[in-house]
């Protein structure tokens, strides 16, 4: 079975429901847990996908952006409830990182969490660079 055939549609959104999205990913999700200051503070679990596998369904007008440090990452929050259900990550500016905790649970078969060590950013990015390829 090809990698594309193994993907399913996961749906998710923010707490209040103003922001809704779909993402094509396997039912068995491999997420990254980053130890940087913002991910640690928010408990974000990363499912990184190419932009072509992410669809914003509702709430573009509710999104607010926050950038810091290099300005590469675009942290996108719901302006109503404040939840960051996805964003454009610094490690993959050509894709999206979806917060697994914001996905509806019905399509998640299993969840494996791997560490992304921000204190060793170059090495960590090299290990996950393939996530937005094709």
C-alpha positions in Angstrom: 0.0 0.0 0.0 1.3 3.4 -0.9 1.8 6.2 1.6 -1.0 8.3 0.0 -3.4 5.3 0.2 -2.8 5.1 3.9 -3.9 8.7 4.5 -7.4 9.6 5.8 -9.1 12.9 6.5 -8.9 14.1 10.1 -11.0 17.1 11.1 -10.4 19.5 13.9 -10.6 23.1 15.1 -10.4 25.5 18.0 -12.3 25.3 21.2 -15.2 27.5 20.3 -15.6 26.0 16.8 -15.0 29.2 14.8 -11.8 27.8 13.2 -12.3 24.4 11.4 -9.9 22.5 9.3 -9.1 19.1 7.6 -5.8 17.4 7.3 -4.8 14.3 5.3 -2.6 12.1 7.5 -2.4 8.4 8.5 -4.8 7.1 11.1 -1.8 6.1 13.1 -0.3 9.5 13.9 3.3 10.2 14.8 3.5 13.5 16.6 6.4 15.6 17.7 6.6 17.1 21.2 8.9 20.2 21.1 10.6 21.6 24.2 10.9 25.2 23.0 9.4 27.9 25.2 6.1 28.3 23.3 5.4 24.6 22.7 6.2 23.7 26.3 3.8 26.5 27.6 0.9 25.5 25.3 1.3 21.7 25.3 1.3 21.7 21.4 1.7 18.2 19.8 2.9 18.6 16.2 1.5 16.8 13.2 3.5 18.4 10.4 2.2 18.1 6.9 2.8 19.7 3.5 0.5 22.7 2.7 -1.3 20.6 0.1 -2.6 18.2 2.8 -4.2 20.9 4.9 -7.5 22.7 4.3 -8.9 25.6 6.3 -12.7 25.1 6.2 -13.8 28.0 8.3 -12.5 30.8 10.5 -9.9 32.6 8.3 -11.4 35.9 9.6 -11.1 34.7 13.2 -7.4 33.9 13.0 -4.8 36.2 14.6 -1.0 35.9 14.0 1.9 36.0 16.4 5.5 36.0 15.4 8.7 36.2 17.4 12.5 35.5 17.2 13.3 34.9 13.5 9.7 35.7 12.4 9.6 32.6 10.2 6.9 30.8 12.2 3.4 32.2 11.9 1.6 31.2 15.1 -2.1 31.4 14.3 -4.7 31.7 17.1 -8.5 31.9 17.2 -9.2 35.5 18.1 -12.3 34.3 19.9 -11.2 31.5 22.2 -7.4 31.9 21.9 -6.6 28.3 20.8 -3.8 27.6 18.4 -5.0 24.6 16.5 -2.4 24.9 13.7 0.3 27.2 12.5 3.2 27.6 10.0 6.3 26.2 11.8 9.8 27.6 11.6 11.1 24.1 10.8 8.7 23.7 7.9 7.6 27.1 6.5 6.3 25.3 3.4 3.7 23.3 5.5 1.5 23.4 8.5 1.8 21.9 12.0 -1.5 20.8 13.3 -2.0 20.4 17.1 -3.0 16.7 17.5 -4.9 17.8 20.6 -7.3 19.8 18.4 -8.2 16.8 16.2 -11.5 15.1 16.6 -10.7 11.7 18.2 -12.8 9.5 16.0 -10.2 9.1 13.2 -7.1 8.6 15.4 -6.2 4.9 15.5 -3.1 5.4 17.5 -0.7 8.1 18.6 3.1 7.9 19.0 4.9 10.9 20.4 8.6 11.6 19.5 10.8 14.3 21.0 11.9 17.4 19.0 14.8 18.9 21.0 14.8 22.6 20.3 18.2 22.9 22.2 19.6 20.8 19.3 17.4 22.5 16.6 19.7 21.8 13.6 19.8 18.1 14.3 16.1 17.9 15.2 15.1 19.7 12.0 17.3 17.4 9.9 15.5 14.4 11.3 12.0 15.7 10.4 12.8 17.6 7.2 11.0 14.8 5.1 7.6 15.6 6.7 6.6 18.2 4.1 8.2 16.5 1.1 5.7 15.4 -1.5 
